[in-house]
Amino acid sequence: MDSNTALFAGALDQLMRHSLTGCGQAAHQAARLLERLSECADLDHDTRGLCVRMCDKLEAGMGVARG
């Protein structure tokens, strides 16, 4: 498994955990992983945009500004 695949799998796992339980720590971890993904040079523009938007949404729900 390459590093991007591992990041995607981890982010999806944490998103599911947050969705099913409302766990704030899972939301934080998902946002952190999505932010790392959005910084990958080999990620296409559309996928990068999806990662950034989901990260922003998660952080807004936690009352955290992305910087």
N, C-alpha and C positions, 0 to 999 in steps of 0.2 A: 504494500500500500504506500503510495507516495505521500508526501507531507500535506499537499492540498487536500487529498482525499481524506486523510486523517483529520484535518481541521474541519472539513465539511461534516464528517461523521460525528465528531465531537460537538459541533455547533447544533446539529439536528437533534442529537441526544439531549442536550441541555434545553433546547427549545421545547421539545416534547415534555420533558420533566417540568418545565415552567408552566406549560399549557395545561398539563394534567393536575398539577399540585399547587400552582401559584407561588412556587418557591422563588424568592427573590435572589437567592444565591445562584440558582440555575440560570435566571435571567442575566445576572451579572457575568457568569461564565460564558453564556452564549454570546453576549455582546462583545466580550473580550476576544473570543475566537473569531467572530465575524469581522471585528476590526483587524485582526491579524490577516485574515483572508483578503480583506479589501486592500491590503498593502502588498500583496503578492504581485510581482511584476508580470508573471505569465497569466494572470487572470484577465479574461475578456472584459470589455467595458460594461456590458449589460449585467454580467454577474457581479462585477465590482459595485455597480450601482445598487443592486439588490441587497448586497451585504451591508453597504453603508446605510441604506434606508431602514433595514431591520435593526441594525445596531442602534441607530438614532431613536427608533420607536421603543426599543427595550430600555435604553437609557432615559428617555423621557418619562417612561412609566416608573422609573426608579428615582426620578428627580435629579438626574445627573446630566450635565451638559458635556457634549463631546468636544474635546479640544485637542 
